[in-house]
Amino acid sequence: MSLYDLIPEFGVLYDAIAMYATRGDVEFYVRAAAGVVGDSPLLELGAGTGRITLPIARAGHRVVGVDGSPTMLARARAKLDEEPGEVRDRVTLVEGDARDFSAPGAPFELAIAPFRVLQHLTTIPDQLAALESVRKHLGRQGRFVFDVFNPNYSALLSDRHAEAEDSPERVLPDGRSLRRTIRVSRANFAEQVFDAELIYYVRSGTEIARHVQAFPMRWYTPSELEHLLARAGFRIETMYGGFDARPLTDDAPEIVVVARVAG
């Protein structure tokens, strides 16, 4: 079972986190989709609730979205049902594991994995399996675009055991309210993995429900990504330090990778 399926109505809570609407990655991936020729579909790994999928479809592009969470896909389908017919017709949603999936429409010109999908793969075999699954769905000159965070080692070394608010309280459409905190219980530098908890507090009147989403997350260095991609049959075209195409420097917030099938 996906970690997104352990909390009731998690898709609604996820969509209520304000910072997800202001990341800047939506516009970046819509621009990447503009490079797809004609009516060819693109592949999205980790489609979730459709946060990236729907804007790409609204921009006129066909999307095949793959996700391992039935809960997140159900939320995406509910949102898709509210879209005009021409947008609905451009989207195909598929339940599948990032490490071994089958998506209709291959070979694709473009595959994307937004919002740190690859950081949920903590072992090298899983990372290579996912990269190879993407590569087999791409054409000979297919591109793969994804993002991970640029590791902030000062933050990783700091004590983050205590909960810290990362999303202030806001009212949900049904009248309940939601706020979220985050804590990091462990950082393992040998494995380049930290254990995080996102804690959702849902208030209805005087009752407060506390939901904890706990997961390990892998961080990468740029040179490590270059090696992993080469092993999986890709070559890197460029790396950015953010969705505004800034240079990748030590203090850049993101590692945004544009890779192409090698050979």
C-alpha positions as CSV (number, residue, x, y, z in Angstrom):
1,M,0.0,0.0,0.0
2,S,1.3,3.5,-0.9
3,L,2.0,5.8,2.0
4,Y,-0.5,8.2,0.5
5,D,-3.3,5.6,1.1
6,L,-2.9,5.4,4.9
7,I,-4.7,8.6,5.7
8,P,-8.4,9.1,5.0
9,E,-9.2,11.5,2.2
10,F,-5.5,12.3,1.9
11,G,-5.9,13.8,-1.6
12,V,-8.1,16.6,-0.2
13,L,-5.5,17.4,2.5
14,Y,-2.7,17.3,0.0
15,D,-4.4,19.8,-2.3
16,A,-5.1,22.2,0.6
17,I,-1.3,22.8,1.2
18,A,-0.9,26.3,-0.1
19,M,2.9,26.1,-0.8
20,Y,2.3,23.4,-3.4
21,A,0.4,26.0,-5.5
22,T,3.3,28.4,-5.5
23,R,6.3,26.1,-6.1
24,G,6.9,27.4,-9.6
25,D,7.2,23.9,-11.0
26,V,3.8,23.9,-12.7
27,E,4.9,26.6,-15.2
28,F,8.2,24.8,-15.7
29,Y,6.7,21.5,-16.7
30,V,4.1,23.2,-18.9
31,R,6.9,24.8,-20.8
32,A,8.7,21.4,-21.0
33,A,5.5,19.9,-22.5
34,A,5.4,22.6,-25.2
35,G,8.4,20.9,-26.8
36,V,6.4,17.8,-27.6
37,V,5.7,17.6,-31.3
38,G,2.1,17.5,-32.6
39,D,-0.5,15.5,-30.7
40,S,1.9,13.0,-29.1
41,P,1.2,12.4,-25.4
42,L,3.8,12.8,-22.7
43,L,4.4,10.6,-19.7
44,E,4.1,11.8,-16.1
45,L,5.5,9.6,-13.3
46,G,3.9,10.4,-10.0
47,A,0.8,12.2,-11.3
48,G,-0.7,12.3,-7.8
49,T,-3.9,14.4,-7.6
50,G,-3.2,16.0,-11.0
51,R,-1.4,19.1,-9.7
52,I,0.9,19.1,-12.8
53,T,-1.2,16.9,-15.0
54,L,-4.3,19.1,-15.3
55,P,-2.4,22.4,-16.2
56,I,-0.5,20.5,-18.9
57,A,-3.8,19.1,-20.3
58,R,-5.4,22.6,-20.1
59,A,-2.5,23.9,-22.2
60,G,-3.5,21.5,-25.0
61,H,-1.2,18.5,-24.4
62,R,-2.1,14.8,-24.0
63,V,-0.8,13.3,-20.7
64,V,-0.5,9.7,-19.5
65,G,-0.2,10.0,-15.7
66,V,1.1,7.1,-13.7
67,D,0.8,6.9,-9.9
68,G,1.0,4.1,-7.3
69,S,-1.7,5.5,-5.0
70,P,-5.4,4.7,-5.6
71,T,-6.3,7.5,-3.2
72,M,-4.4,10.1,-5.1
73,L,-5.6,8.9,-8.5
74,A,-9.2,9.0,-7.2
75,R,-8.8,12.6,-6.2
76,A,-7.2,13.3,-9.7
77,R,-10.2,11.7,-11.4
78,A,-12.7,13.6,-9.3
79,K,-10.9,16.9,-10.3
80,L,-10.7,15.7,-13.9
81,D,-14.5,15.2,-14.0
82,E,-15.0,18.9,-13.3
83,E,-12.9,19.8,-16.4
84,P,-14.3,20.5,-19.9
85,G,-14.6,17.5,-22.2
86,E,-11.6,18.5,-24.3
87,V,-9.3,18.5,-21.2
88,R,-10.7,15.2,-19.9
89,D,-10.0,13.6,-23.3
90,R,-6.4,14.5,-23.1
91,V,-5.7,12.7,-19.8
92,T,-5.1,9.0,-19.2
93,L,-4.5,7.9,-15.6
94,V,-2.8,4.6,-14.8
95,E,-2.1,3.0,-11.5
96,G,1.4,1.6,-11.4
97,D,4.7,1.3,-9.5
98,A,7.4,3.7,-10.6
99,R,9.9,0.8,-10.6
100,D,7.9,-1.4,-13.0
101,F,5.0,0.1,-14.8
102,S,3.3,-0.1,-18.2
103,A,1.8,3.0,-19.7
104,P,-0.2,3.2,-23.0
105,G,1.1,5.6,-25.7
106,A,4.8,4.6,-25.8
107,P,7.2,5.5,-27.2
108,F,6.9,8.9,-25.6
109,E,9.0,12.0,-26.6
110,L,9.0,13.3,-23.1
111,A,8.7,11.8,-19.6
112,I,8.5,14.0,-16.4
113,A,8.8,13.1,-12.7
114,P,7.8,16.3,-10.8
115,F,8.1,17.1,-7.1
116,R,10.9,14.8,-6.0
117,V,9.3,11.5,-7.1
118,L,12.8,9.9,-7.3
119,Q,13.6,10.8,-3.7
120,H,11.1,8.3,-2.5
121,L,13.3,5.6,-4.0
122,T,15.9,5.0,-1.3
123,T,18.0,2.1,-2.8
124,I,20.1,2.0,-5.9
125,P,18.3,-1.1,-7.3
126,D,14.9,0.8,-7.0
127,Q,16.4,3.9,-8.5
128,L,17.8,2.1,-11.5
129,A,14.6,0.1,-11.9
130,A,12.5,3.3,-12.1
131,L,15.0,5.0,-14.5
132,E,15.0,1.9,-16.7
133,S,11.2,1.7,-16.7
134,V,11.1,5.3,-17.9
135,R,13.7,4.7,-20.5
136,K,11.9,1.8,-22.1
137,H,8.8,4.0,-22.5
138,L,10.8,6.7,-24.4
139,G,11.7,6.9,-28.1
140,R,15.3,7.0,-29.3
141,Q,15.7,10.8,-28.7
142,G,13.2,10.9,-25.8
143,R,13.8,13.4,-22.9
144,F,13.4,12.8,-19.2
145,V,12.9,15.9,-17.0
146,F,12.6,15.7,-13.2
147,D,13.5,17.5,-10.0
148,V,15.0,16.7,-6.6
149,F,16.0,19.1,-3.9
150,N,19.6,20.3,-3.7
151,P,20.7,19.0,-0.3
152,N,21.2,21.6,2.4
153,Y,23.7,20.0,4.7
154,S,23.4,22.6,7.5
155,A,19.7,21.7,7.7
156,L,20.4,18.0,7.6
157,L,22.8,18.3,10.5
158,S,20.5,20.4,12.6
159,D,18.2,18.9,15.3
160,R,14.7,18.8,13.7
161,H,13.1,16.3,16.1
162,A,10.5,18.8,17.3
163,E,7.5,19.5,15.1
164,A,7.8,22.8,13.2
165,E,4.8,24.3,11.4
166,D,5.2,24.4,7.6
167,S,1.6,25.1,6.6
168,P,-0.5,27.5,8.7
169,E,-4.1,26.7,9.5
170,R,-6.5,27.3,6.7
171,V,-10.2,26.5,6.2
172,L,-11.1,23.5,4.0
173,P,-14.0,23.8,1.5
174,D,-16.3,21.7,3.9
175,G,-15.7,24.1,6.8
176,R,-13.1,22.1,8.7
177,S,-9.6,23.6,9.1
178,L,-6.2,22.1,8.4
179,R,-2.6,22.9,9.5
180,R,0.5,20.9,9.0
181,T,3.8,20.4,10.8
182,I,7.0,18.6,9.9
183,R,9.7,16.8,11.9
184,V,12.8,14.8,10.9
185,S,13.5,12.0,13.3
186,R,16.8,10.8,11.7
187,A,19.4,11.6,9.1
188,N,21.6,8.8,7.9
189,F,24.6,10.3,6.0
190,A,26.0,6.9,5.0
191,E,22.8,6.0,3.2
192,Q,21.9,9.6,2.2
193,V,18.4,9.1,3.7
194,F,16.4,11.0,6.3
195,D,13.2,9.9,8.0
196,A,10.5,12.6,7.8
197,E,7.1,13.0,9.3
198,L,4.4,15.3,7.9
199,I,1.7,15.8,10.5
200,Y,-1.7,16.9,9.4
201,Y,-4.1,18.4,12.1
202,V,-7.7,18.5,10.9
203,R,-10.0,20.5,13.2
204,S,-13.8,20.1,13.2
205,G,-15.4,22.2,15.9
206,T,-13.6,21.3,19.1
207,E,-12.3,17.9,17.8
208,I,-8.8,17.7,16.3
209,A,-7.7,14.6,14.3
210,R,-3.9,14.1,14.0
211,H,-2.7,12.2,10.9
212,V,1.0,11.3,10.6
213,Q,2.6,10.6,7.2
214,A,6.0,9.0,7.9
215,F,8.5,8.2,5.1
216,P,12.2,8.0,4.3
217,M,13.6,10.3,1.7
218,R,16.8,10.0,-0.3
219,W,18.9,13.0,-1.2
220,Y,21.2,13.1,-4.3
221,T,24.3,14.9,-5.4
222,P,24.6,16.1,-9.0
223,S,27.4,13.8,-9.8
224,E,25.5,10.8,-8.4
225,L,22.5,11.6,-10.6
226,E,24.9,11.7,-13.6
227,H,26.2,8.3,-12.8
228,L,22.7,6.8,-12.1
229,L,21.3,8.2,-15.3
230,A,24.3,6.9,-17.4
231,R,23.8,3.4,-15.9
232,A,20.2,3.5,-17.0
233,G,20.9,4.7,-20.6
234,F,20.6,8.4,-20.3
235,R,22.9,11.4,-20.8
236,I,22.3,14.7,-19.0
237,E,21.7,17.7,-21.2
238,T,21.6,20.3,-18.4
239,M,21.0,20.7,-14.7
240,Y,19.3,23.8,-13.2
241,G,19.3,25.1,-9.7
242,G,15.6,26.0,-9.8
243,F,12.5,26.1,-12.0
244,D,13.5,29.6,-13.2
245,A,16.5,27.9,-15.0
246,R,19.0,29.5,-12.6
247,P,22.5,28.0,-12.4
248,L,23.1,25.0,-10.2
249,T,25.2,26.3,-7.3
250,D,25.7,25.2,-3.7
251,D,22.9,27.4,-2.4
252,A,20.4,26.6,-5.2
253,P,17.2,25.2,-3.8
254,E,16.6,22.5,-6.5
255,I,18.4,20.1,-8.8
256,V,16.3,20.2,-12.0
257,V,17.5,17.6,-14.6
258,V,17.0,17.5,-18.3
259,A,18.3,14.2,-19.6
260,R,18.0,12.4,-23.0
261,V,18.1,8.8,-24.0
262,A,21.7,8.0,-24.9
263,G,22.8,6.7,-28.2
